[in-house]
Amino acid sequence: MHRWSCEEAIAMERRHIAEYETIIVRQEILISTVILKGQHKLMPIAIDLLNILRGCLEMAWVRLRDLEGR
């Protein structure tokens, strides 16, 4: 079992944050596309997913701040 050093964990969390930010931008673009195409029945699902992704991003930021505070 690999035990992450604090530096490795911080680097991994920063990668996760960058990935979440990219995915969130893509999801926002998809939501814009759904609106432009008038596919409003997909909006609740698209918005729910966006909110989940934003929650994951916030948790990653909390984890990073915790790791950096050690």
Residue frames as a rotation matrix with the C-alpha (Angstrom) as fourth column:
MET 1
0.584 0.812 0.000 0.00
0.812 -0.584 0.000 0.00
0.000 0.000 -1.000 0.00
HIS 2
-0.310 -0.697 0.647 1.42
0.687 -0.634 -0.354 3.36
0.657 0.334 0.676 -1.05
ARG 3
0.317 0.318 -0.894 1.57
0.844 -0.525 0.112 6.09
-0.433 -0.790 -0.434 1.57
TRP 4
0.480 -0.060 0.875 1.43
0.614 -0.690 -0.384 9.51
0.627 0.721 -0.294 -0.06
SER 5
-0.618 -0.628 -0.472 3.81
0.784 -0.534 -0.316 12.17
-0.054 -0.565 0.823 1.15
CYS 6
0.091 0.654 -0.751 2.20
0.481 -0.689 -0.542 15.51
-0.872 -0.312 -0.377 1.94
GLU 7
-0.463 -0.348 -0.815 3.78
-0.473 -0.681 0.559 17.01
-0.750 0.644 0.150 -1.19
GLU 8
-0.990 0.126 0.067 2.43
0.130 0.610 0.781 14.18
0.057 0.782 -0.620 -3.37
ALA 9
-0.282 0.945 -0.167 -1.05
0.912 0.210 -0.352 14.58
-0.297 -0.251 -0.921 -1.87
ILE 10
0.004 0.224 -0.975 -0.98
0.051 -0.973 -0.224 18.34
-0.999 -0.049 -0.015 -2.47
ALA 11
-0.787 -0.358 -0.503 0.10
-0.466 -0.191 0.864 17.85
-0.405 0.914 -0.016 -6.08
MET 12
-0.836 0.530 0.146 -2.64
0.539 0.738 0.405 15.27
0.107 0.417 -0.902 -6.63
GLU 13
-0.030 0.866 -0.499 -5.28
0.774 -0.295 -0.560 17.55
-0.632 -0.403 -0.662 -5.09
ARG 14
-0.261 -0.130 -0.957 -4.15
-0.328 -0.920 0.214 20.42
-0.908 0.370 0.197 -7.33
ARG 15
-0.990 -0.060 -0.128 -4.55
-0.142 0.373 0.917 18.12
-0.007 0.926 -0.378 -10.36
HIS 16
-0.491 0.870 -0.033 -8.04
0.864 0.482 -0.147 17.19
-0.112 -0.101 -0.989 -9.18
ILE 17
0.006 0.470 -0.883 -8.95
0.308 -0.841 -0.445 20.87
-0.951 -0.269 -0.150 -8.83
ALA 18
-0.631 -0.310 -0.711 -7.71
-0.530 -0.497 0.687 21.62
-0.567 0.810 0.149 -12.35
GLU 19
-0.952 0.304 0.045 -9.68
0.260 0.719 0.644 18.65
0.164 0.625 -0.763 -13.71
TYR 20
-0.215 0.920 -0.328 -12.87
0.869 0.027 -0.494 19.69
-0.445 -0.391 -0.805 -11.90
GLU 21
-0.160 0.124 -0.979 -12.52
-0.108 -0.988 -0.108 23.25
-0.981 0.089 0.171 -13.20
THR 22
-0.888 -0.209 -0.409 -12.19
-0.425 0.033 0.905 21.95
-0.176 0.977 -0.118 -16.76
ILE 23
-0.769 0.639 -0.002 -15.16
0.620 0.747 0.239 19.62
0.154 0.182 -0.971 -16.39
ILE 24
-0.138 0.732 -0.667 -17.28
0.621 -0.460 -0.634 22.41
-0.771 -0.502 -0.391 -14.88
VAL 25
-0.464 -0.075 -0.883 -16.55
-0.492 -0.806 0.328 24.69
-0.736 0.586 0.337 -17.83
ARG 26
-0.976 0.106 -0.193 -17.54
-0.105 0.545 0.832 21.89
0.193 0.831 -0.521 -20.22
GLN 27
-0.507 0.836 -0.209 -20.75
0.851 0.447 -0.276 21.31
-0.137 -0.318 -0.938 -18.29
GLU 28
-0.157 0.421 -0.894 -21.58
0.151 -0.884 -0.443 25.04
-0.976 -0.204 0.075 -18.40
ILE 29
-0.745 -0.146 -0.651 -21.06
-0.592 -0.305 0.746 24.98
-0.307 0.941 0.141 -22.17
LEU 30
-0.889 0.452 -0.080 -23.33
0.371 0.810 0.453 21.95
0.270 0.373 -0.888 -22.46
ILE 31
-0.263 0.814 -0.518 -26.00
0.739 -0.175 -0.651 23.76
-0.620 -0.553 -0.556 -20.45
SER 32
-0.355 0.080 -0.931 -25.74
-0.383 -0.921 0.067 26.75
-0.853 0.381 0.358 -22.79
THR 33
-0.932 -0.021 -0.361 -26.14
-0.345 0.354 0.869 24.40
0.110 0.935 -0.337 -25.74
VAL 34
-0.663 0.736 -0.136 -29.19
0.748 0.642 -0.168 22.78
-0.036 -0.213 -0.976 -24.15
ILE 35
-0.140 0.599 -0.788 -30.74
0.317 -0.727 -0.609 26.22
-0.938 -0.335 -0.088 -23.66
LEU 36
-0.543 -0.143 -0.828 -29.96
-0.610 -0.611 0.506 27.33
-0.578 0.779 0.244 -27.22
LYS 37
-0.934 0.166 -0.318 -31.45
-0.136 0.657 0.741 24.15
0.332 0.735 -0.591 -28.67
GLY 38
-0.213 0.925 0.315 -34.56
-0.886 -0.319 0.336 24.50
0.411 -0.208 0.888 -26.54
GLN 39
-0.088 0.118 -0.989 -34.09
0.098 0.989 0.109 21.13
0.991 -0.087 -0.099 -24.87
HIS 40
-0.171 0.048 0.984 -35.38
-0.775 -0.623 -0.104 22.39
0.608 -0.781 0.143 -21.57
LYS 41
0.850 0.523 -0.057 -36.39
-0.384 0.691 0.612 18.94
0.360 -0.499 0.789 -20.30
LEU 42
0.408 -0.787 -0.463 -32.67
0.591 0.614 -0.524 18.17
0.696 -0.060 0.715 -19.91
MET 43
0.077 -0.412 0.908 -32.01
-0.307 -0.876 -0.371 21.25
0.949 -0.250 -0.194 -17.78
PRO 44
0.767 0.206 0.608 -32.76
-0.628 0.042 0.777 19.75
0.134 -0.978 0.162 -14.34
ILE 45
0.877 -0.479 0.046 -30.32
0.466 0.869 0.168 16.90
-0.120 -0.126 0.985 -14.92
ALA 46
0.258 -0.812 0.523 -27.66
0.596 -0.292 -0.748 19.19
0.760 0.505 0.409 -16.39
ILE 47
0.238 -0.113 0.965 -27.96
-0.524 -0.851 0.029 21.65
0.818 -0.512 -0.262 -13.52
ASP 48
0.947 0.104 0.303 -27.94
-0.313 0.504 0.805 18.89
-0.069 -0.857 0.510 -10.90
LEU 49
0.651 -0.757 0.060 -24.74
0.745 0.620 -0.247 17.52
0.150 0.205 0.967 -12.39
LEU 50
0.109 -0.599 0.793 -23.19
0.195 -0.770 -0.608 20.99
0.975 0.221 0.033 -12.46
ASN 51
0.538 0.165 0.826 -24.03
-0.697 -0.464 0.547 21.46
0.473 -0.870 -0.135 -8.79
ILE 52
0.968 -0.242 0.073 -22.51
0.172 0.842 0.512 18.08
-0.185 -0.483 0.856 -7.90
LEU 53
0.366 -0.875 0.318 -19.34
0.767 0.090 -0.635 18.99
0.527 0.476 0.704 -9.79
ARG 54
0.153 -0.262 0.953 -19.14
-0.264 -0.940 -0.217 22.35
0.952 -0.219 -0.213 -8.01
GLY 55
0.850 0.193 0.490 -19.55
-0.520 0.169 0.837 20.55
0.079 -0.967 0.244 -4.68
CYS 56
0.786 -0.617 0.027 -16.71
0.617 0.787 0.022 18.19
-0.035 -0.001 0.999 -5.58
LEU 57
0.144 -0.733 0.665 -14.55
0.442 -0.554 -0.706 21.15
0.885 0.396 0.245 -6.51
GLU 58
0.426 0.070 0.902 -15.27
-0.620 -0.704 0.347 22.85
0.659 -0.707 -0.256 -3.19
MET 59
0.976 -0.074 0.207 -14.40
-0.105 0.671 0.734 19.65
-0.193 -0.738 0.647 -1.30
ALA 60
0.508 -0.841 0.186 -11.13
0.789 0.368 -0.492 19.44
0.345 0.397 0.850 -3.23
TRP 61
0.114 -0.435 0.893 -10.30
-0.073 -0.900 -0.429 23.03
0.991 -0.016 -0.135 -2.25
VAL 62
0.736 0.198 0.647 -11.06
-0.643 -0.096 0.760 22.24
0.213 -0.975 0.057 1.41
ARG 63
0.900 -0.432 0.058 -8.84
0.402 0.875 0.269 19.16
-0.167 -0.219 0.961 1.21
LEU 64
0.274 -0.836 0.475 -6.03
0.623 -0.222 -0.750 21.17
0.733 0.501 0.460 -0.41
ARG 65
0.272 -0.138 0.952 -6.21
-0.501 -0.865 0.018 23.87
0.822 -0.482 -0.305 2.28
ASP 66
0.926 0.090 0.366 -6.12
-0.363 0.477 0.801 21.15
-0.103 -0.874 0.474 4.93
LEU 67
0.712 -0.695 0.103 -3.07
0.699 0.688 -0.194 19.51
0.064 0.210 0.976 3.34
GLU 68
0.135 -0.676 0.725 -1.29
0.349 -0.652 -0.673 22.83
0.927 0.344 0.147 2.94
GLY 69
0.514 0.150 0.845 -1.96
-0.614 -0.624 0.484 23.65
0.599 -0.767 -0.229 6.59
ARG 70
0.973 -0.155 -0.170 -0.09
0.224 0.797 0.560 20.58
0.048 -0.584 0.811 7.81
